[in-house]
Amino acid sequence: MNALRAGRTDEPSAITLWVALAALIIKLGLYLYASRVARLVKSKSVGAEARDHLTDALASAFVIAGIAGGRMGHPDLDTLGSFIVAGFILYTAYEVFQDAAVELMDTSLSAPLREAVLRCIAGARGHRADIWDSGANPRRLNRR
């Protein structure tokens, strides 16, 4: 912190560039693997994990650009890269939270889909409309 206050910025070392490059390659591999598994098993949670790996890979690319810029005498690029990576982290956290919240809270079907399901059920043989109007609706078809 004292170096920053004094206006001195040290350029990032070469090892940080190689570590960021390795992280990029590993995260891209993990993304490809996890997205294939998510499609095969049709899992939203594995899909969310794949998106997380992709975001990490993209963040690594910005880290590489920031470090390279810092090593070439443009320390502001390193700072800019840091802010971009922080934005990616916040955005990904919001997306994962939003998907998980919808899944965990057992949200209701959208109005058009709910009406389509009710029309399909009403057209089925042996359907009793009084069950649906009595308030004994299944959770995902609840009219409330």
Contacts in CASP RR format, 6 or more apart in sequence:
PFRMAT RR
TARGET T0000
AUTHOR 0000-0000-0000
METHOD contacts of the structure
MODEL  1
MNALRAGRTDEPSAITLWVALAALIIKLGLYLYASRVARLVKSKSVGAEA
RDHLTDALASAFVIAGIAGGRMGHPDLDTLGSFIVAGFILYTAYEVFQDA
AVELMDTSLSAPLREAVLRCIAGARGHRADIWDSGANPRRLNRR
3 9 0 8 1.000
3 10 0 8 1.000
9 75 0 8 1.000
9 78 0 8 1.000
11 70 0 8 1.000
11 71 0 8 1.000
11 73 0 8 1.000
11 75 0 8 1.000
12 66 0 8 1.000
12 67 0 8 1.000
12 70 0 8 1.000
12 71 0 8 1.000
12 78 0 8 1.000
14 71 0 8 1.000
16 67 0 8 1.000
17 64 0 8 1.000
17 67 0 8 1.000
17 68 0 8 1.000
17 71 0 8 1.000
20 60 0 8 1.000
20 63 0 8 1.000
20 64 0 8 1.000
20 67 0 8 1.000
21 60 0 8 1.000
21 64 0 8 1.000
23 56 0 8 1.000
23 60 0 8 1.000
23 63 0 8 1.000
24 57 0 8 1.000
24 60 0 8 1.000
24 61 0 8 1.000
24 64 0 8 1.000
27 53 0 8 1.000
27 54 0 8 1.000
27 56 0 8 1.000
27 57 0 8 1.000
27 60 0 8 1.000
28 53 0 8 1.000
28 54 0 8 1.000
28 57 0 8 1.000
29 53 0 8 1.000
30 50 0 8 1.000
30 53 0 8 1.000
31 50 0 8 1.000
31 53 0 8 1.000
31 54 0 8 1.000
31 57 0 8 1.000
34 46 0 8 1.000
34 47 0 8 1.000
34 49 0 8 1.000
34 50 0 8 1.000
34 53 0 8 1.000
35 47 0 8 1.000
35 50 0 8 1.000
35 54 0 8 1.000
37 43 0 8 1.000
37 46 0 8 1.000
37 50 0 8 1.000
38 44 0 8 1.000
38 46 0 8 1.000
38 47 0 8 1.000
38 49 0 8 1.000
38 50 0 8 1.000
44 99 0 8 1.000
44 103 0 8 1.000
48 95 0 8 1.000
48 96 0 8 1.000
48 99 0 8 1.000
48 100 0 8 1.000
51 92 0 8 1.000
51 95 0 8 1.000
51 96 0 8 1.000
52 92 0 8 1.000
52 96 0 8 1.000
55 88 0 8 1.000
55 89 0 8 1.000
55 91 0 8 1.000
55 92 0 8 1.000
58 88 0 8 1.000
59 84 0 8 1.000
59 85 0 8 1.000
59 88 0 8 1.000
59 89 0 8 1.000
62 81 0 8 1.000
62 84 0 8 1.000
62 85 0 8 1.000
62 88 0 8 1.000
63 81 0 8 1.000
63 85 0 8 1.000
65 77 0 8 1.000
65 81 0 8 1.000
66 77 0 8 1.000
66 78 0 8 1.000
66 80 0 8 1.000
66 81 0 8 1.000
66 82 0 8 1.000
67 78 0 8 1.000
68 77 0 8 1.000
69 75 0 8 1.000
69 77 0 8 1.000
69 78 0 8 1.000
70 77 0 8 1.000
70 78 0 8 1.000
106 139 0 8 1.000
106 140 0 8 1.000
108 114 0 8 1.000
108 140 0 8 1.000
108 141 0 8 1.000
108 142 0 8 1.000
109 117 0 8 1.000
109 140 0 8 1.000
109 141 0 8 1.000
114 141 0 8 1.000
117 141 0 8 1.000
118 132 0 8 1.000
118 141 0 8 1.000
121 127 0 8 1.000
121 132 0 8 1.000
122 129 0 8 1.000
132 141 0 8 1.000
135 142 0 8 1.000
135 143 0 8 1.000
137 143 0 8 1.000
END
